[in-house]
């Protein structure tokens, strides 16, 4: 074994259940880190295989057909995996079937971990395999999953690993979840080597929240609110006070407050603070700016005020973020 290996934990033989219209980039983002980890270790530590309901080719959301290794009826194939990930995508509810549910429950009964990427968590939820767990899902399916399955703690995180459940939001977030799996088995050297091969300058964490477009949260219900938030986002370094912001929008301060309370369940000042703290977090993670410089770039007048606000919001001080 390579000298950088440490105590072996976590899955290393992974199966992927491909559903019709699955998101190809999310699937690729999950597999490629495993391939590059093997390359970095100079040993085939990670293996993967693909499943479909009938063992036939599966059409991805961008129209590319993918051949699979096994049908869900292959019991022998299950002996070769320790984690099965459901790969979701478009119109996810149409991919649920009794045979898929039976298969997933069978996998669970064999003490094989279960996971999902993109919208795949919806399938696990429909099969009653996420009750009592925390999970992640693509932001487009977040509110639906929360409303339909109150026994599941649906999080806005990029990915969530809760005991034997490995769930990730969409896009390239599965890449970050796989780096976490690799890092838990080996030291940072391997996951960093994989990230470098992807030209990725930052390894995102599971508690990083996926950015949910404001228009998804409120639709087209309030053009004024959208405009107010855009002004906030354009003025992070020198925040606009609430009176001036309301005046720009042609509103009274009270009307502006009601607008934020109605659609975002918080005050304008609270929302503005969240934007500035998120900007600060990004700067701490992605740049070499000092904490003093980050304080100024995110619109705080003193390091002490910034540090206190950061700790209250994120649960730890900015110095820990930088480390």
Secondary structure by P-SEA (a helix, b strand, c coil): ccccccccccccbbbbbccccccaaaaaaacaaaaaaaaaaccccccbbbbcccccccccccbbbbbbccccccaaaaaaccbbbbbbcccccccccaaaaaaaaaaaaacbbbbccccaaaaaaaacccccccccccccaaaaaaaaccccccccccccccccbbbbbccaaaaaaaaaaaaaaccaaaaaaaaaaaccccccccccccccccccccccccaaaaaaaaaaaacccccccaaaaaaaacccaaaaaaaaaacccccaaaaaaaaaaaaaaaaaacccccaaaaaaaaccccaaaaaaaaaaacccccccccc
